């Protein structure tokens, strides 16, 4: 079932927020002296990237329907 216009808009908004998080977490990871903290921020960035990938898949599936 295709997404509604509102659902598409909300997913695009969420995508934007996730992208900002990835940038921030990667910046934080690069600034950390503590390797554990750096690793934690890299892990968070990777999780956010997974969210981005999922949202993009949903949006792409919607375009093909």
PDB file of N, CA, C and O in Angstrom, chain B, residues numbered from 101:
ATOM      1  N   UNK B 101       0.849  -1.178   0.000  1.00  0.00           N
ATOM      2  CA  UNK B 101       0.000   0.000   0.000  1.00  0.00           C
ATOM      3  C   UNK B 101       0.891   1.237   0.000  1.00  0.00           C
ATOM      4  O   UNK B 101       1.795   1.341   0.829  1.00  0.00           O
ATOM      5  N   UNK B 102       0.655   2.165  -0.904  1.00  0.00           N
ATOM      6  CA  UNK B 102       1.482   3.377  -0.981  1.00  0.00           C
ATOM      7  C   UNK B 102       1.335   4.252   0.264  1.00  0.00           C
ATOM      8  O   UNK B 102       0.302   4.265   0.932  1.00  0.00           O
ATOM      9  N   UNK B 103       2.398   4.968   0.539  1.00  0.00           N
ATOM     10  CA  UNK B 103       2.383   5.909   1.661  1.00  0.00           C
ATOM     11  C   UNK B 103       1.540   7.124   1.292  1.00  0.00           C
ATOM     12  O   UNK B 103       1.462   7.511   0.126  1.00  0.00           O
ATOM     13  N   UNK B 104       0.918   7.712   2.290  1.00  0.00           N
ATOM     14  CA  UNK B 104       0.189   8.953   2.055  1.00  0.00           C
ATOM     15  C   UNK B 104       1.204  10.082   1.900  1.00  0.00           C
ATOM     16  O   UNK B 104       2.385   9.925   2.210  1.00  0.00           O
ATOM     17  N   UNK B 105       0.727  11.200   1.423  1.00  0.00           N
ATOM     18  CA  UNK B 105       1.587  12.370   1.274  1.00  0.00           C
ATOM     19  C   UNK B 105       2.144  12.791   2.636  1.00  0.00           C
ATOM     20  O   UNK B 105       3.312  13.166   2.744  1.00  0.00           O
ATOM     21  N   UNK B 106       1.311  12.727   3.664  1.00  0.00           N
ATOM     22  CA  UNK B 106       1.754  13.108   5.006  1.00  0.00           C
ATOM     23  C   UNK B 106       2.818  12.141   5.523  1.00  0.00           C
ATOM     24  O   UNK B 106       3.806  12.574   6.116  1.00  0.00           O
ATOM     25  N   UNK B 107       2.631  10.842   5.307  1.00  0.00           N
ATOM     26  CA  UNK B 107       3.617   9.852   5.739  1.00  0.00           C
ATOM     27  C   UNK B 107       4.956  10.071   5.033  1.00  0.00           C
ATOM     28  O   UNK B 107       6.018   9.982   5.649  1.00  0.00           O
ATOM     29  N   UNK B 108       4.888  10.358   3.741  1.00  0.00           N
ATOM     30  CA  UNK B 108       6.104  10.636   2.977  1.00  0.00           C
ATOM     31  C   UNK B 108       6.813  11.868   3.530  1.00  0.00           C
ATOM     32  O   UNK B 108       8.032  11.868   3.698  1.00  0.00           O
ATOM     33  N   UNK B 109       6.047  12.907   3.809  1.00  0.00           N
ATOM     34  CA  UNK B 109       6.618  14.136   4.355  1.00  0.00           C
ATOM     35  C   UNK B 109       7.279  13.872   5.711  1.00  0.00           C
ATOM     36  O   UNK B 109       8.372  14.371   5.980  1.00  0.00           O
ATOM     37  N   UNK B 110       6.615  13.090   6.559  1.00  0.00           N
ATOM     38  CA  UNK B 110       7.160  12.786   7.879  1.00  0.00           C
ATOM     39  C   UNK B 110       8.435  11.946   7.775  1.00  0.00           C
ATOM     40  O   UNK B 110       9.377  12.156   8.539  1.00  0.00           O
ATOM     41  N   UNK B 111       8.469  11.006   6.841  1.00  0.00           N
ATOM     42  CA  UNK B 111       9.673  10.203   6.646  1.00  0.00           C
ATOM     43  C   UNK B 111      10.833  11.063   6.150  1.00  0.00           C
ATOM     44  O   UNK B 111      11.971  10.887   6.585  1.00  0.00           O
ATOM     45  N   UNK B 112      10.546  11.982   5.247  1.00  0.00           N
ATOM     46  CA  UNK B 112      11.603  12.883   4.752  1.00  0.00           C
ATOM     47  C   UNK B 112      12.115  13.780   5.875  1.00  0.00           C
ATOM     48  O   UNK B 112      13.308  14.077   5.940  1.00  0.00           O
ATOM     49  N   UNK B 113      11.225  14.208   6.747  1.00  0.00           N
ATOM     50  CA  UNK B 113      11.625  15.017   7.897  1.00  0.00           C
ATOM     51  C   UNK B 113      12.497  14.189   8.841  1.00  0.00           C
ATOM     52  O   UNK B 113      13.525  14.664   9.323  1.00  0.00           O
ATOM     53  N   UNK B 114      12.083  12.961   9.100  1.00  0.00           N
ATOM     54  CA  UNK B 114      12.871  12.065   9.957  1.00  0.00           C
ATOM     55  C   UNK B 114      14.237  11.799   9.333  1.00  0.00           C
ATOM     56  O   UNK B 114      15.243  11.741  10.040  1.00  0.00           O
ATOM     57  N   UNK B 115      14.274  11.640   8.029  1.00  0.00           N
ATOM     58  CA  UNK B 115      15.528  11.414   7.316  1.00  0.00           C
ATOM     59  C   UNK B 115      16.492  12.569   7.542  1.00  0.00           C
ATOM     60  O   UNK B 115      17.681  12.357   7.782  1.00  0.00           O
ATOM     61  N   UNK B 116      15.989  13.763   7.466  1.00  0.00           N
ATOM     62  CA  UNK B 116      16.809  14.949   7.702  1.00  0.00           C
ATOM     63  C   UNK B 116      17.396  14.952   9.115  1.00  0.00           C
ATOM     64  O   UNK B 116      18.571  15.266   9.303  1.00  0.00           O
ATOM     65  N   UNK B 117      16.583  14.604  10.091  1.00  0.00           N
ATOM     66  CA  UNK B 117      17.042  14.558  11.487  1.00  0.00           C
ATOM     67  C   UNK B 117      18.107  13.475  11.682  1.00  0.00           C
ATOM     68  O   UNK B 117      19.097  13.681  12.384  1.00  0.00           O
ATOM     69  N   UNK B 118      17.889  12.339  11.062  1.00  0.00           N
ATOM     70  CA  UNK B 118      18.857  11.245  11.172  1.00  0.00           C
ATOM     71  C   UNK B 118      20.195  11.651  10.559  1.00  0.00           C
ATOM     72  O   UNK B 118      21.252  11.341  11.107  1.00  0.00           O
ATOM     73  N   UNK B 119      20.148  12.341   9.429  1.00  0.00           N
ATOM     74  CA  UNK B 119      21.379  12.778   8.764  1.00  0.00           C
ATOM     75  C   UNK B 119      22.160  13.754   9.647  1.00  0.00           C
ATOM     76  O   UNK B 119      23.387  13.694   9.717  1.00  0.00           O
ATOM     77  N   UNK B 120      21.450  14.637  10.309  1.00  0.00           N
ATOM     78  CA  UNK B 120      22.096  15.579  11.229  1.00  0.00           C
ATOM     79  C   UNK B 120      22.762  14.827  12.370  1.00  0.00           C
ATOM     80  O   UNK B 120      23.876  15.161  12.771  1.00  0.00           O
ATOM     81  N   UNK B 121      22.087  13.818  12.889  1.00  0.00           N
ATOM     82  CA  UNK B 121      22.653  13.012  13.981  1.00  0.00           C
ATOM     83  C   UNK B 121      23.936  12.310  13.552  1.00  0.00           C
ATOM     84  O   UNK B 121      24.908  12.277  14.307  1.00  0.00           O
ATOM     85  N   UNK B 122      23.945  11.755  12.355  1.00  0.00           N
ATOM     86  CA  UNK B 122      25.147  11.068  11.866  1.00  0.00           C
ATOM     87  C   UNK B 122      26.324  12.037  11.831  1.00  0.00           C
ATOM     88  O   UNK B 122      27.420  11.711  12.287  1.00  0.00           O
ATOM     89  N   UNK B 123      26.093  13.211  11.296  1.00  0.00           N
ATOM     90  CA  UNK B 123      27.165  14.217  11.211  1.00  0.00           C
ATOM     91  C   UNK B 123      27.656  14.591  12.611  1.00  0.00           C
ATOM     92  O   UNK B 123      28.860  14.633  12.861  1.00  0.00           O
ATOM     93  N   UNK B 124      26.725  14.860  13.511  1.00  0.00           N
ATOM     94  CA  UNK B 124      27.103  15.250  14.873  1.00  0.00           C
ATOM     95  C   UNK B 124      27.866  14.143  15.593  1.00  0.00           C
ATOM     96  O   UNK B 124      28.914  14.394  16.187  1.00  0.00           O
ATOM     97  N   UNK B 125      27.338  12.914  15.539  1.00  0.00           N
ATOM     98  CA  UNK B 125      28.001  11.808  16.229  1.00  0.00           C
ATOM     99  C   UNK B 125      29.394  11.547  15.671  1.00  0.00           C
ATOM    100  O   UNK B 125      30.324  11.261  16.425  1.00  0.00           O
ATOM    101  N   UNK B 126      29.542  11.645  14.351  1.00  0.00           N
ATOM    102  CA  UNK B 126      30.872  11.467  13.769  1.00  0.00           C
ATOM    103  C   UNK B 126      31.816  12.590  14.188  1.00  0.00           C
ATOM    104  O   UNK B 126      32.996  12.350  14.446  1.00  0.00           O
ATOM    105  N   UNK B 127      31.303  13.801  14.254  1.00  0.00           N
ATOM    106  CA  UNK B 127      32.130  14.922  14.724  1.00  0.00           C
ATOM    107  C   UNK B 127      32.557  14.707  16.177  1.00  0.00           C
ATOM    108  O   UNK B 127      33.716  14.922  16.533  1.00  0.00           O
ATOM    109  N   UNK B 128      31.617  14.284  16.999  1.00  0.00           N
ATOM    110  CA  UNK B 128      31.942  14.024  18.403  1.00  0.00           C
ATOM    111  C   UNK B 128      32.988  12.916  18.514  1.00  0.00           C
ATOM    112  O   UNK B 128      33.938  13.024  19.290  1.00  0.00           O
ATOM    113  N   UNK B 129      32.804  11.856  17.734  1.00  0.00           N
ATOM    114  CA  UNK B 129      33.752  10.733  17.767  1.00  0.00           C
ATOM    115  C   UNK B 129      35.155  11.198  17.414  1.00  0.00           C
ATOM    116  O   UNK B 129      36.131  10.760  18.023  1.00  0.00           O
ATOM    117  N   UNK B 130      35.256  12.078  16.437  1.00  0.00           N
ATOM    118  CA  UNK B 130      36.563  12.572  15.997  1.00  0.00           C
ATOM    119  C   UNK B 130      37.204  13.521  17.003  1.00  0.00           C
ATOM    120  O   UNK B 130      38.422  13.701  16.996  1.00  0.00           O
ATOM    121  N   UNK B 131      36.405  14.123  17.858  1.00  0.00           N
ATOM    122  CA  UNK B 131      36.926  15.069  18.846  1.00  0.00           C
ATOM    123  C   UNK B 131      37.332  14.411  20.161  1.00  0.00           C
ATOM    124  O   UNK B 131      38.043  15.011  20.968  1.00  0.00           O
ATOM    125  N   UNK B 132      36.882  13.191  20.371  1.00  0.00           N
ATOM    126  CA  UNK B 132      37.126  12.521  21.648  1.00  0.00           C
ATOM    127  C   UNK B 132      38.567  12.028  21.777  1.00  0.00           C
ATOM    128  O   UNK B 132      39.129  11.441  20.853  1.00  0.00           O
ATOM    129  N   UNK B 133      39.142  12.283  22.944  1.00  0.00           N
ATOM    130  CA  UNK B 133      40.450  11.732  23.275  1.00  0.00           C
ATOM    131  C   UNK B 133      40.282  10.304  23.790  1.00  0.00           C
ATOM    132  O   UNK B 133      41.109   9.429  23.533  1.00  0.00           O
ATOM    133  N   UNK B 134      39.207  10.097  24.514  1.00  0.00           N
ATOM    134  CA  UNK B 134      38.908   8.796  25.104  1.00  0.00           C
ATOM    135  C   UNK B 134      38.415   7.849  24.008  1.00  0.00           C
ATOM    136  O   UNK B 134      37.421   8.132  23.338  1.00  0.00           O
ATOM    137  N   UNK B 135      39.109   6.731  23.829  1.00  0.00           N
ATOM    138  CA  UNK B 135      38.752   5.802  22.744  1.00  0.00           C
ATOM    139  C   UNK B 135      37.390   5.144  22.963  1.00  0.00           C
ATOM    140  O   UNK B 135      36.684   4.844  22.000  1.00  0.00           O
ATOM    141  N   UNK B 136      37.019   4.920  24.225  1.00  0.00           N
ATOM    142  CA  UNK B 136      35.706   4.326  24.497  1.00  0.00           C
ATOM    143  C   UNK B 136      34.586   5.271  24.099  1.00  0.00           C
ATOM    144  O   UNK B 136      33.595   4.854  23.501  1.00  0.00           O
ATOM    145  N   UNK B 137      34.746   6.544  24.432  1.00  0.00           N
ATOM    146  CA  UNK B 137      33.730   7.529  24.045  1.00  0.00           C
ATOM    147  C   UNK B 137      33.673   7.684  22.529  1.00  0.00           C
ATOM    148  O   UNK B 137      32.593   7.771  21.945  1.00  0.00           O
ATOM    149  N   UNK B 138      34.825   7.717  21.911  1.00  0.00           N
ATOM    150  CA  UNK B 138      34.883   7.820  20.459  1.00  0.00           C
ATOM    151  C   UNK B 138      34.168   6.638  19.820  1.00  0.00           C
ATOM    152  O   UNK B 138      33.395   6.808  18.877  1.00  0.00           O
ATOM    153  N   UNK B 139      34.424   5.460  20.329  1.00  0.00           N
ATOM    154  CA  UNK B 139      33.789   4.250  19.817  1.00  0.00           C
ATOM    155  C   UNK B 139      32.276   4.295  20.013  1.00  0.00           C
ATOM    156  O   UNK B 139      31.520   3.882  19.135  1.00  0.00           O
ATOM    157  N   UNK B 140      31.842   4.793  21.156  1.00  0.00           N
ATOM    158  CA  UNK B 140      30.417   4.900  21.436  1.00  0.00           C
ATOM    159  C   UNK B 140      29.733   5.817  20.412  1.00  0.00           C
ATOM    160  O   UNK B 140      28.667   5.490  19.891  1.00  0.00           O
ATOM    161  N   UNK B 141      30.358   6.964  20.132  1.00  0.00           N
ATOM    162  CA  UNK B 141      29.766   7.896  19.167  1.00  0.00           C
ATOM    163  C   UNK B 141      29.776   7.314  17.754  1.00  0.00           C
ATOM    164  O   UNK B 141      28.851   7.561  16.980  1.00  0.00           O
ATOM    165  N   UNK B 142      30.806   6.547  17.411  1.00  0.00           N
ATOM    166  CA  UNK B 142      30.835   5.893  16.102  1.00  0.00           C
ATOM    167  C   UNK B 142      29.715   4.865  16.002  1.00  0.00           C
ATOM    168  O   UNK B 142      29.076   4.737  14.957  1.00  0.00           O
ATOM    169  N   UNK B 143      29.478   4.133  17.087  1.00  0.00           N
ATOM    170  CA  UNK B 143      28.389   3.157  17.112  1.00  0.00           C
ATOM    171  C   UNK B 143      27.044   3.851  16.931  1.00  0.00           C
ATOM    172  O   UNK B 143      26.184   3.377  16.189  1.00  0.00           O
ATOM    173  N   UNK B 144      26.872   4.976  17.613  1.00  0.00           N
ATOM    174  CA  UNK B 144      25.624   5.736  17.474  1.00  0.00           C
ATOM    175  C   UNK B 144      25.452   6.237  16.047  1.00  0.00           C
ATOM    176  O   UNK B 144      24.351   6.189  15.499  1.00  0.00           O
ATOM    177  N   UNK B 145      26.528   6.715  15.445  1.00  0.00           N
ATOM    178  CA  UNK B 145      26.465   7.189  14.055  1.00  0.00           C
ATOM    179  C   UNK B 145      26.068   6.040  13.128  1.00  0.00           C
ATOM    180  O   UNK B 145      25.280   6.230  12.202  1.00  0.00           O
ATOM    181  N   UNK B 146      26.610   4.860  13.375  1.00  0.00           N
ATOM    182  CA  UNK B 146      26.269   3.699  12.550  1.00  0.00           C
ATOM    183  C   UNK B 146      24.799   3.315  12.697  1.00  0.00           C
ATOM    184  O   UNK B 146      24.151   2.950  11.716  1.00  0.00           O
ATOM    185  N   UNK B 147      24.278   3.396  13.903  1.00  0.00           N
ATOM    186  CA  UNK B 147      22.854   3.091  14.120  1.00  0.00           C
ATOM    187  C   UNK B 147      21.972   4.096  13.398  1.00  0.00           C
ATOM    188  O   UNK B 147      20.966   3.729  12.791  1.00  0.00           O
ATOM    189  N   UNK B 148      22.354   5.359  13.467  1.00  0.00           N
ATOM    190  CA  UNK B 148      21.577   6.391  12.773  1.00  0.00           C
ATOM    191  C   UNK B 148      21.641   6.165  11.266  1.00  0.00           C
ATOM    192  O   UNK B 148      20.657   6.388  10.561  1.00  0.00           O
ATOM    193  N   UNK B 149      22.795   5.723  10.773  1.00  0.00           N
ATOM    194  CA  UNK B 149      22.931   5.434   9.345  1.00  0.00           C
ATOM    195  C   UNK B 149      22.007   4.283   8.951  1.00  0.00           C
ATOM    196  O   UNK B 149      21.440   4.283   7.858  1.00  0.00           O
ATOM    197  N   UNK B 150      21.860   3.315   9.832  1.00  0.00           N
ATOM    198  CA  UNK B 150      20.924   2.222   9.564  1.00  0.00           C
ATOM    199  C   UNK B 150      19.494   2.750   9.466  1.00  0.00           C
ATOM    200  O   UNK B 150      18.710   2.288   8.638  1.00  0.00           O
ATOM    201  N   UNK B 151      19.164   3.715  10.312  1.00  0.00           N
ATOM    202  CA  UNK B 151      17.840   4.337  10.244  1.00  0.00           C
ATOM    203  C   UNK B 151      17.662   5.040   8.899  1.00  0.00           C
ATOM    204  O   UNK B 151      16.608   4.938   8.272  1.00  0.00           O
ATOM    205  N   UNK B 152      18.697   5.752   8.464  1.00  0.00           N
ATOM    206  CA  UNK B 152      18.660   6.444   7.176  1.00  0.00           C
ATOM    207  C   UNK B 152      18.417   5.438   6.052  1.00  0.00           C
ATOM    208  O   UNK B 152      17.589   5.662   5.170  1.00  0.00           O
ATOM    209  N   UNK B 153      19.145   4.340   6.101  1.00  0.00           N
ATOM    210  CA  UNK B 153      18.999   3.312   5.071  1.00  0.00           C
ATOM    211  C   UNK B 153      17.575   2.758   5.046  1.00  0.00           C
ATOM    212  O   UNK B 153      17.008   2.536   3.976  1.00  0.00           O
ATOM    213  N   UNK B 154      17.005   2.537   6.219  1.00  0.00           N
ATOM    214  CA  UNK B 154      15.635   2.017   6.308  1.00  0.00           C
ATOM    215  C   UNK B 154      14.636   3.020   5.747  1.00  0.00           C
ATOM    216  O   UNK B 154      13.745   2.656   4.979  1.00  0.00           O
ATOM    217  N   UNK B 155      14.788   4.274   6.130  1.00  0.00           N
ATOM    218  CA  UNK B 155      13.867   5.312   5.632  1.00  0.00           C
ATOM    219  C   UNK B 155      13.991   5.435   4.118  1.00  0.00           C
ATOM    220  O   UNK B 155      12.985   5.538   3.416  1.00  0.00           O
ATOM    221  N   UNK B 156      15.219   5.425   3.618  1.00  0.00           N
ATOM    222  CA  UNK B 156      15.407   5.512   2.163  1.00  0.00           C
ATOM    223  C   UNK B 156      14.756   4.337   1.447  1.00  0.00           C
ATOM    224  O   UNK B 156      14.161   4.515   0.384  1.00  0.00           O
ATOM    225  N   UNK B 157      14.858   3.140   2.014  1.00  0.00           N
ATOM    226  CA  UNK B 157      14.212   1.967   1.411  1.00  0.00           C
ATOM    227  C   UNK B 157      12.689   2.150   1.361  1.00  0.00           C
ATOM    228  O   UNK B 157      12.047   1.847   0.356  1.00  0.00           O
ATOM    229  N   UNK B 158      12.132   2.647   2.459  1.00  0.00           N
ATOM    230  CA  UNK B 158      10.684   2.880   2.499  1.00  0.00           C
ATOM    231  C   UNK B 158      10.263   3.896   1.440  1.00  0.00           C
ATOM    232  O   UNK B 158       9.261   3.709   0.750  1.00  0.00           O
ATOM    233  N   UNK B 159      11.032   4.964   1.319  1.00  0.00           N
ATOM    234  CA  UNK B 159      10.699   5.997   0.331  1.00  0.00           C
ATOM    235  C   UNK B 159      10.860   5.475  -1.098  1.00  0.00           C
ATOM    236  O   UNK B 159      10.057   5.798  -1.973  1.00  0.00           O
ATOM    237  N   UNK B 160      11.895   4.670  -1.333  1.00  0.00           N
ATOM    238  CA  UNK B 160      12.112   4.117  -2.665  1.00  0.00           C
ATOM    239  C   UNK B 160      11.002   3.120  -3.029  1.00  0.00           C
ATOM    240  O   UNK B 160      10.515   3.107  -4.160  1.00  0.00           O
ATOM    241  N   UNK B 161      10.613   2.292  -2.065  1.00  0.00           N
ATOM    242  CA  UNK B 161       9.530   1.330  -2.303  1.00  0.00           C
ATOM    243  C   UNK B 161       8.245   2.066  -2.650  1.00  0.00           C
ATOM    244  O   UNK B 161       7.476   1.632  -3.508  1.00  0.00           O
ATOM    245  N   UNK B 162       8.027   3.173  -1.979  1.00  0.00           N
ATOM    246  CA  UNK B 162       6.817   3.948  -2.218  1.00  0.00           C
ATOM    247  C   UNK B 162       6.811   4.531  -3.626  1.00  0.00           C
ATOM    248  O   UNK B 162       5.754   4.643  -4.247  1.00  0.00           O
ATOM    249  N   UNK B 163       7.981   4.902  -4.130  1.00  0.00           N
ATOM    250  CA  UNK B 163       8.048   5.492  -5.478  1.00  0.00           C
ATOM    251  C   UNK B 163       7.768   4.456  -6.555  1.00  0.00           C
ATOM    252  O   UNK B 163       7.290   4.800  -7.636  1.00  0.00           O
ATOM    253  N   UNK B 164       8.059   3.204  -6.276  1.00  0.00           N
ATOM    254  CA  UNK B 164       7.856   2.154  -7.272  1.00  0.00           C
ATOM    255  C   UNK B 164       6.439   1.596  -7.245  1.00  0.00           C
ATOM    256  O   UNK B 164       6.065   0.799  -8.105  1.00  0.00           O
ATOM    257  N   UNK B 165       5.657   2.013  -6.265  1.00  0.00           N
ATOM    258  CA  UNK B 165       4.280   1.497  -6.167  1.00  0.00           C
ATOM    259  C   UNK B 165       3.334   2.369  -6.958  1.00  0.00           C
ATOM    260  O   UNK B 165       2.134   2.100  -7.000  1.00  0.00           O
TER     261      UNK B 165
END
